[in-house]
Every structure is written in structure tokens, then in C-alpha cells.
Amino acid sequence: MHTSTTLVDVPDAFVASYGAHGAGERAWLARLPRLGAAFLDRWGLRPDGPSAHGMASLVLPVLRDDGTPAVLKLQQLREETAGAAAGLRAWNGDGIVRLLDHDERTGTQLLERLDAGRPLSSADDDDTAVRILGGLLARLTSVPAPPGLRRLSAVAGAMLDRAPRALGTLRDPAGRELVRTCAAAVAELVGEPGDRLLHWDLHYDNVLAADREPWLAIDPEPLAGDPGFELLPALDNRWDAVVATGDVARAVRRRFDLLTEMLGLERERAVGWTLGRVLQNVLWDVEDGKTELDPVQAAVAGALLGRGRRARRAPDTFPR
């Protein structure tokens, strides 16, 4: 493959933040300018503006040979994103950005260009934002998961395996009790993980304005599972709007009720899987060295715990 002499610009801020994760990330960053240049040549693309980045990917606006605007997305191939192309193909642009081309070996994607300057997080009215997000979630989760994706059963089982260790790390007794409660909810549901195609990270910054539709989702980390596992990013983002109501618990429950109604979910089951997402976030925080429960996660869990009808008991293997 001939490589363009025009190397892709990698912003210093992205190098600093992503490179801090480890040697593998730094090695990938070192290859990134030439990797991007290679795909400009391979897919006949011309740069059409400066590079941008999220937490784990570099995005370059480009023009295709016929002048169609698109974006080149470069990301390190990881377990969470390995199924992105399969998910995007299954959705086929219905409520989500279109996949135009893909390289399986590197995970590089050529995507439809949306309006990155207009995320749903910029919407003024919280109910409107939640309803837009809920409408997209309802469409996305109506699609059966294609074969080969990570499954919620495996993710949930791994969380239950890791939870006892987290209990020994958290300092606050109330935080430890919340972990036990969340783990009990997951233990109840792990045998019924679902088979829908999940986005896994649909929050308000992962919805952009578009020409083809008013709003479209981006950046999926596809998973096969229960749609109830999708709700937490819609509950714990735009948190300032929740706090501004003066009644955090009521605002969380209002969002939750809107979403479960739009997705047609059984609320008790959705509470359980949302507590599972809280547990997942706590486990990630513990792995990052934190010893205190994130107050937003605690507030969401506390707002929803009264929703469940059945008493939940932590697995007997969990320390007290």
C-alpha cells in the first residue's frame, strides 16, 4: 500500500491523555500519523479540516473522491469496540451514524459525517433531550444482536466475580452495602441476559445533529443483552440539569420512567440492570485506585432502589 506523504495530525491533548493509559497505547499513538495517512490513500480521501478526538479515538473530517463529506475514525482495537462494525452494519443507519467502510485488522472506520458542533447535550430542555435519547434507544434496541458480539451474560458474570474484591477496597460502609445490593440485583438477572443489540454508551454527547435525521447516535460499543442495561448513561449525564430541579431523586425517577415507557421495559427488571451498570462503574473506579463511591452513581442507585418489589439478597460468597 502506498502511503501518503501527508501525515495525519494528532493533537497533543489526545497524545497526553490517551498515552497515559500504558505502553500499548503509546505505541499505537506513535504509529497513528502514518496509519491515518495510509487510510487516506487506501480509501481515496482528502482531509477537510483539523483532527478532533474523544477519549479513545481520533476523528478526521475528510472528503471522498466524489466530494461526499465523511469522517475517518482511528481507534485502537479493544475488546469494547471490536464489535462496532458488526453493530453498525446491523443497524444500517437506522437511528445511528452510517458505516461507509471498515478495516477489520485495525478497527479503522469511515463514517457518515454528522454535525459534531451540535451534540444533544447542548439541548436546553431536559425532558426534550431525554425523549430524543429514549426514541433512539428504542429503535436501536429493537434490532436483534448479530452473532459474535460480546454478551451481557459474560459481562455480568465477570462483575459478580470481581465484586467481592471491591468490597474490600471501599472505605465507606454505605458504599459497600450499595455494592452488595447492586450485585444481588445482577445475580437475580444474570440468567436472563437478553438478546437485543445494545449501544452500551448512549449518553447525550454521543448523539449528534444530522442532515439525514434530526439526531443520530455515534460511538457504539455493541453488546448483546437486555435493553435495561442501556439506561444509566441517560440518567447520570447532564447531571447539572438533574441537580437544578432541587429534587435529585425525583428527577432521576422522572428520566427513568420516561425511558422505560418509551422502550416498553418492565420497570423492576430495568431497575436491576441499571443497578448492574452502577456496579460496573464502581468496579471500574476501584480498578483505577478509587476507594470512595462516586456520589452521582450513589444518587442514581438510591433514587431507583425503592422501585424493586422483590427483596434482594447479596450472594452468600460476598464478605460482610
C-alpha positions as CSV (number, residue, x, y, z in Angstrom):
1,M,0.0,0.0,0.0
2,H,1.4,3.4,-1.0
3,T,1.4,5.8,2.0
4,S,0.5,9.4,1.6
5,T,3.2,12.0,2.4
6,T,0.6,13.9,4.3
7,L,0.7,12.5,7.9
8,V,-2.4,12.8,10.0
9,D,-2.1,15.4,12.7
10,V,-2.6,14.0,16.2
11,P,-3.5,16.7,18.8
12,D,-1.1,17.0,21.8
13,A,-4.0,16.8,24.2
14,F,-5.0,13.4,22.8
15,V,-1.4,12.1,23.0
16,A,-1.2,13.3,26.6
17,S,-4.5,11.8,27.8
18,Y,-4.5,8.6,25.8
19,G,-0.8,7.9,26.2
20,A,-1.2,7.9,30.0
21,H,-3.0,4.6,29.9
22,G,0.1,2.5,29.2
23,A,2.8,1.3,26.8
24,G,0.4,-0.3,24.3
25,E,-1.4,3.0,23.9
26,R,1.8,5.0,23.5
27,A,3.0,2.5,20.8
28,W,-0.3,2.9,19.0
29,L,-0.1,6.7,19.2
30,A,3.4,6.6,17.6
31,R,2.0,4.7,14.6
32,L,-1.1,6.8,14.3
33,P,0.1,9.6,11.9
34,R,1.2,7.1,9.3
35,L,-1.7,4.8,9.9
36,G,-4.1,7.6,9.2
37,A,-2.2,8.6,6.1
38,A,-2.3,5.0,4.8
39,F,-6.1,5.0,5.0
40,L,-6.4,8.4,3.3
41,D,-4.7,6.8,0.4
42,R,-6.5,3.4,0.6
43,W,-10.0,4.9,0.6
44,G,-9.2,7.9,-1.7
45,L,-9.8,10.6,1.0
46,R,-8.8,14.2,1.3
47,P,-8.5,15.9,4.7
48,D,-11.3,18.5,5.1
49,G,-10.4,20.2,8.4
50,P,-8.5,19.7,11.6
51,S,-8.4,16.4,13.6
52,A,-10.7,16.1,16.6
53,H,-10.7,13.4,19.3
54,G,-12.7,11.8,22.0
55,M,-11.4,9.9,25.0
56,A,-10.2,6.9,22.9
57,S,-10.3,7.8,19.2
58,L,-9.0,10.3,16.6
59,V,-11.5,11.6,14.1
60,L,-10.5,13.4,10.9
61,P,-13.1,15.2,8.6
62,V,-12.5,14.1,5.0
63,L,-13.9,14.2,1.5
64,R,-14.4,11.1,-0.6
65,D,-13.4,11.0,-4.3
66,D,-16.9,12.1,-5.3
67,G,-16.8,15.1,-2.8
68,T,-19.1,13.4,-0.2
69,P,-18.2,14.6,3.3
70,A,-17.2,11.8,5.7
71,V,-15.1,11.2,8.8
72,L,-12.1,8.9,9.2
73,K,-12.2,7.4,12.7
74,L,-9.0,5.8,14.1
75,Q,-9.1,3.9,17.3
76,Q,-7.0,1.2,19.0
77,L,-8.7,-2.2,18.6
78,R,-10.0,-3.1,22.0
79,E,-12.5,-5.6,23.4
80,E,-15.1,-2.9,23.9
81,T,-15.0,-1.7,20.3
82,A,-14.3,-4.9,18.4
83,G,-17.9,-5.4,17.5
84,A,-18.6,-1.8,16.4
85,A,-18.6,-2.5,12.7
86,A,-20.9,-5.5,13.1
87,G,-23.3,-3.4,15.2
88,L,-23.3,-0.5,12.7
89,R,-24.0,-2.9,9.8
90,A,-26.9,-4.5,11.7
91,W,-28.4,-1.1,12.4
92,N,-27.7,0.1,8.9
93,G,-28.1,3.8,9.7
94,D,-31.4,3.5,11.5
95,G,-31.0,6.0,14.3
96,I,-27.2,5.8,14.2
97,V,-24.4,7.0,12.0
98,R,-23.8,5.0,8.8
99,L,-20.7,2.9,8.4
100,L,-19.2,3.6,4.9
101,D,-16.1,1.4,5.1
102,H,-14.2,-0.5,7.7
103,D,-10.8,-2.2,8.2
104,E,-11.2,-5.2,10.5
105,R,-7.5,-5.6,11.3
106,T,-7.1,-2.1,12.7
107,G,-10.7,-1.2,13.6
108,T,-10.4,1.9,11.4
109,Q,-13.8,3.2,10.2
110,L,-15.1,5.6,7.5
111,L,-18.3,7.1,8.7
112,E,-21.0,9.4,7.5
113,R,-20.3,13.0,8.7
114,L,-22.6,14.5,11.3
115,D,-22.6,17.9,13.0
116,A,-20.0,17.5,15.7
117,G,-20.7,21.0,16.9
118,R,-24.3,20.2,17.9
119,P,-24.4,17.3,20.4
120,L,-27.7,16.6,22.2
121,S,-26.0,17.6,25.4
122,S,-26.5,21.2,24.2
123,A,-30.3,21.0,24.2
124,D,-31.9,23.4,26.6
125,D,-34.8,21.4,27.8
126,D,-34.0,18.2,29.8
127,D,-37.3,16.4,29.0
128,T,-36.7,17.0,25.3
129,A,-33.2,15.6,25.5
130,V,-34.3,12.5,27.4
131,R,-37.2,11.9,24.9
132,I,-34.8,12.2,21.9
133,L,-32.3,9.8,23.5
134,G,-35.1,7.4,24.5
135,G,-36.5,7.4,21.0
136,L,-33.1,6.5,19.6
137,L,-32.6,3.8,22.3
138,A,-36.0,2.3,21.4
139,R,-35.0,2.0,17.8
140,L,-31.5,0.7,18.4
141,T,-32.6,-2.0,20.9
142,S,-35.4,-3.3,18.6
143,V,-32.7,-4.9,16.5
144,P,-31.5,-8.5,17.4
145,A,-27.9,-8.7,18.1
146,P,-25.8,-10.3,15.3
147,P,-23.7,-13.4,16.1
148,G,-20.3,-13.0,17.6
149,L,-20.8,-9.9,19.8
150,R,-19.9,-9.8,23.5
151,R,-22.8,-11.0,25.6
152,L,-24.3,-9.4,28.7
153,S,-24.3,-12.7,30.4
154,A,-20.5,-12.8,30.3
155,V,-20.1,-9.2,31.4
156,A,-22.5,-9.7,34.3
157,G,-20.8,-12.9,35.4
158,A,-17.4,-11.1,35.4
159,M,-18.8,-8.3,37.5
160,L,-20.1,-10.8,40.1
161,D,-16.7,-12.4,40.2
162,R,-14.9,-9.0,40.8
163,A,-17.4,-7.5,43.3
164,P,-16.1,-9.2,46.5
165,R,-12.6,-7.7,45.9
166,A,-14.2,-4.2,45.5
167,L,-15.9,-4.6,48.9
168,G,-12.5,-4.9,50.5
169,T,-11.4,-1.6,48.8
170,L,-14.2,0.7,49.5
171,R,-13.9,2.6,52.8
172,D,-17.4,3.7,53.4
173,P,-19.8,1.0,54.9
174,A,-22.7,2.6,52.9
175,G,-20.7,2.2,49.7
176,R,-20.0,-1.5,50.5
177,E,-23.7,-2.1,51.2
178,L,-24.6,-0.5,47.9
179,V,-22.2,-2.8,46.0
180,R,-23.8,-5.8,47.7
181,T,-27.3,-4.6,46.7
182,C,-26.2,-4.0,43.1
183,A,-24.5,-7.4,43.0
184,A,-27.7,-9.0,44.3
185,A,-29.7,-7.4,41.5
186,V,-27.3,-8.7,38.9
187,A,-27.3,-12.2,40.4
188,E,-31.1,-12.2,40.1
189,L,-30.9,-11.3,36.4
190,V,-27.7,-12.9,35.1
191,G,-29.6,-16.0,33.9
192,E,-31.9,-13.8,31.7
193,P,-29.4,-11.5,29.9
194,G,-31.4,-10.7,26.7
195,D,-30.5,-10.8,23.1
196,R,-31.0,-7.2,21.8
197,L,-28.3,-5.1,20.1
198,L,-27.1,-2.6,22.7
199,H,-25.2,0.6,22.1
200,W,-23.7,0.4,25.7
201,D,-22.7,4.1,25.9
202,L,-25.6,6.2,24.6
203,H,-25.3,9.5,26.5
204,Y,-26.1,13.0,25.3
205,D,-22.7,13.7,23.9
206,N,-22.9,10.5,21.8
207,V,-25.9,11.9,19.9
208,L,-25.2,14.5,17.1
209,A,-27.4,16.6,14.9
210,A,-27.5,15.4,11.3
211,D,-29.0,16.2,7.9
212,R,-30.4,12.7,7.2
213,E,-32.3,12.8,10.5
214,P,-32.5,15.5,13.2
215,W,-30.4,13.4,15.6
216,L,-28.2,10.3,15.2
217,A,-26.2,8.2,17.7
218,I,-22.5,7.7,17.4
219,D,-19.7,5.7,19.1
220,P,-21.4,2.4,19.9
221,E,-19.6,-0.3,21.9
222,P,-22.0,-3.1,20.9
223,L,-23.2,-5.8,23.3
224,A,-25.9,-8.5,23.1
225,G,-28.2,-8.1,26.0
226,D,-31.2,-6.6,27.8
227,P,-32.2,-3.0,26.9
228,G,-32.5,-2.3,30.7
229,F,-28.7,-2.3,30.7
230,E,-28.7,0.8,28.4
231,L,-30.4,3.3,30.7
232,L,-27.7,4.5,33.1
233,P,-25.8,6.8,30.7
234,A,-29.1,8.7,30.1
235,L,-29.6,9.0,33.9
236,D,-26.2,10.1,35.1
237,N,-25.2,12.5,32.3
238,R,-26.4,16.1,32.0
239,W,-26.3,15.9,35.8
240,D,-26.4,19.7,36.3
241,A,-30.0,19.6,34.9
242,V,-30.9,16.9,37.5
243,V,-29.4,19.0,40.4
244,A,-31.1,22.2,39.1
245,T,-34.5,20.7,39.8
246,G,-33.9,20.8,43.5
247,D,-35.0,17.1,43.9
248,V,-32.4,14.8,42.6
249,A,-34.3,11.5,43.3
250,R,-37.5,12.8,41.7
251,A,-35.6,14.0,38.6
252,V,-33.8,10.7,38.2
253,R,-37.0,8.7,38.5
254,R,-38.7,11.0,36.0
255,R,-36.0,10.3,33.5
256,F,-36.1,6.6,34.3
257,D,-39.9,6.5,33.9
258,L,-39.8,8.3,30.5
259,L,-37.1,5.9,29.2
260,T,-38.8,2.7,30.4
261,E,-42.1,3.8,28.9
262,M,-40.5,4.7,25.6
263,L,-38.6,1.4,25.4
264,G,-41.6,-0.7,26.7
265,L,-39.5,-2.1,29.6
266,E,-40.6,-3.8,32.8
267,R,-39.5,-1.3,35.4
268,E,-38.4,-3.7,38.1
269,R,-36.2,-5.5,35.6
270,A,-34.8,-2.2,34.3
271,V,-34.0,-1.1,37.9
272,G,-32.0,-4.3,38.3
273,W,-29.9,-3.9,35.2
274,T,-29.4,-0.2,35.9
275,L,-28.0,-1.2,39.3
276,G,-25.8,-3.6,37.3
277,R,-24.4,-0.6,35.4
278,V,-23.8,1.2,38.7
279,L,-21.9,-1.8,39.9
280,Q,-19.9,-1.8,36.6
281,N,-18.9,1.8,37.1
282,V,-17.9,1.2,40.7
283,L,-15.7,-1.7,39.7
284,W,-14.0,0.4,37.1
285,D,-13.4,3.2,39.7
286,V,-11.9,0.7,42.1
287,E,-9.6,-0.6,39.3
288,D,-8.5,3.0,38.8
289,G,-7.5,3.2,42.5
290,K,-10.5,5.0,44.0
291,T,-11.7,4.0,47.4
292,E,-14.9,6.1,47.6
293,L,-18.2,5.7,45.8
294,D,-18.9,8.2,43.1
295,P,-21.7,10.4,44.5
296,V,-23.6,10.6,41.2
297,Q,-23.7,6.8,41.0
298,A,-24.8,6.6,44.6
299,A,-27.6,9.1,43.9
300,V,-28.9,7.3,40.9
301,A,-28.9,4.0,42.7
302,G,-30.6,5.5,45.7
303,A,-33.3,7.1,43.6
304,L,-34.2,3.7,42.0
305,L,-33.8,1.3,44.8
306,G,-37.4,1.8,46.0
307,R,-38.7,0.7,42.6
308,G,-37.9,-3.0,43.0
309,R,-40.7,-5.2,44.5
310,R,-38.6,-8.3,45.5
311,A,-36.1,-8.1,48.3
312,R,-32.6,-8.6,47.0
313,R,-30.0,-10.6,49.0
314,A,-26.3,-10.4,48.2
315,P,-24.8,-13.8,47.1
316,D,-23.5,-15.8,50.1
317,T,-19.9,-15.6,48.7
318,F,-19.8,-11.9,49.4
319,P,-18.0,-10.7,52.5
320,R,-19.8,-8.7,55.1
